[in-house]
Amino acid sequence: MQTLNEYIKEYRGLKKIDIKNLLNGVKDARGISENINFDFDHIGFDRDIGRTSFETTSENKDFHFELSKFLIRLLRHIDVDDKDALTLGYRLFVRSSKDNYKLEDLLTIINEKVA
């Protein structure tokens, strides 16, 4: 399994399926801890098996604020040739910019057929 940074360098961008795998990984990690380390060097990623692993941190940070920052960073690394990934990334960013959004709101977006 590579770090997310290594993966991005190798594949030169995130596809729609990558974004979905990352958000599902966030859901799984949040089931264990609210204190997820969203640093790209601390996220394990393997598209082939659809697996994402997040490390936790001892710091108490606002989960939704950190997730929003993570989504902004993801936008910079979306494969510009994948229109579906661009659309999905933008929709996730817009939703996470609203007050009182929940992770479940983002999961709904990634599971919609239009996403």
C-alpha positions as CSV (number, residue, x, y, z in Angstrom):
1,M,0.0,0.0,0.0
2,Q,1.3,3.4,-0.9
3,T,0.8,6.7,0.8
4,L,-1.7,9.0,-0.9
5,N,1.1,11.3,-1.9
6,E,3.0,8.5,-3.5
7,Y,-0.1,7.4,-5.3
8,I,-0.9,10.8,-6.7
9,K,2.7,11.2,-8.0
10,E,2.6,7.9,-9.7
11,Y,-0.9,8.2,-11.3
12,R,-0.9,12.0,-11.7
13,G,-4.3,12.5,-10.4
14,L,-7.3,11.1,-8.6
15,K,-10.1,9.4,-10.5
16,K,-13.7,9.2,-9.5
17,I,-13.3,5.8,-8.0
18,D,-10.3,7.0,-5.9
19,I,-12.4,9.8,-4.4
20,K,-15.2,7.3,-3.5
21,N,-12.6,4.9,-1.9
22,L,-11.1,7.8,0.1
23,L,-14.5,8.9,1.5
24,N,-15.5,5.4,2.3
25,G,-12.1,5.0,4.1
26,V,-12.9,8.2,6.1
27,K,-16.2,6.6,7.1
28,D,-14.5,3.4,8.3
29,A,-11.8,5.3,10.1
30,R,-14.3,7.5,11.8
31,G,-16.0,4.5,13.2
32,I,-12.8,3.9,15.2
33,S,-11.8,7.5,16.1
34,E,-12.8,11.1,15.4
35,N,-9.1,12.1,15.5
36,I,-8.1,11.2,11.9
37,N,-4.8,12.3,10.5
38,F,-5.7,13.8,7.1
39,D,-2.1,14.4,6.0
40,F,-1.5,12.7,2.6
41,D,1.7,11.1,3.9
42,H,-0.3,9.3,6.7
43,I,-3.0,7.9,4.5
44,G,-2.5,4.5,2.9
45,F,-4.1,4.0,-0.4
46,D,-4.5,1.1,-2.8
47,R,-6.9,1.5,-5.7
48,D,-6.6,-2.1,-6.9
49,I,-8.1,-3.5,-3.7
50,G,-10.2,-0.4,-3.0
51,R,-8.6,0.1,0.4
52,T,-7.7,3.2,2.2
53,S,-6.2,3.4,5.7
54,F,-6.1,6.4,7.9
55,E,-3.8,6.9,10.9
56,T,-5.3,8.5,14.0
57,T,-3.7,11.3,16.0
58,S,-3.7,12.1,19.7
59,E,-4.6,15.7,18.9
60,N,-8.2,16.7,19.4
61,K,-9.3,18.6,16.2
62,D,-12.7,19.4,14.8
63,F,-13.4,16.5,12.5
64,H,-15.6,18.3,10.0
65,F,-13.2,21.2,9.7
66,E,-10.3,18.9,9.1
67,L,-12.4,16.9,6.5
68,S,-13.2,20.1,4.7
69,K,-9.5,21.0,4.5
70,F,-8.8,17.5,3.2
71,L,-11.4,17.9,0.5
72,I,-9.9,21.2,-0.6
73,R,-6.5,19.5,-0.9
74,L,-8.0,16.6,-2.8
75,L,-9.5,19.1,-5.4
76,R,-5.9,20.1,-6.3
77,H,-5.1,16.5,-7.2
78,I,-8.1,15.4,-9.3
79,D,-7.3,14.1,-12.7
80,V,-8.5,17.0,-15.0
81,D,-9.2,14.5,-17.8
82,D,-11.8,12.7,-15.6
83,K,-14.9,14.9,-15.8
84,D,-16.8,12.7,-13.4
85,A,-14.1,13.1,-10.8
86,L,-14.1,16.9,-11.3
87,T,-17.8,17.0,-10.9
88,L,-17.8,14.8,-7.8
89,G,-14.9,16.7,-6.2
90,Y,-16.7,20.0,-6.7
91,R,-20.0,18.7,-5.3
92,L,-18.2,17.4,-2.2
93,F,-16.4,20.7,-1.8
94,V,-19.6,22.7,-2.1
95,R,-21.5,20.5,0.4
96,S,-18.6,20.5,2.9
97,S,-18.5,24.3,2.7
98,K,-22.0,24.6,4.2
99,D,-22.6,25.0,7.9
100,N,-23.5,21.8,9.8
101,Y,-22.7,19.4,7.1
102,K,-22.2,15.7,8.1
103,L,-20.1,12.9,6.7
104,E,-23.3,11.2,5.8
105,D,-24.1,14.1,3.4
106,L,-20.9,13.4,1.5
107,L,-21.4,9.7,1.4
108,T,-24.9,10.3,-0.1
109,I,-23.2,12.4,-2.8
110,I,-20.6,9.7,-3.7
111,N,-23.3,7.0,-3.9
112,E,-25.7,8.9,-6.2
113,K,-25.8,7.7,-9.7
114,V,-25.1,11.1,-11.2
115,A,-21.9,11.5,-9.1
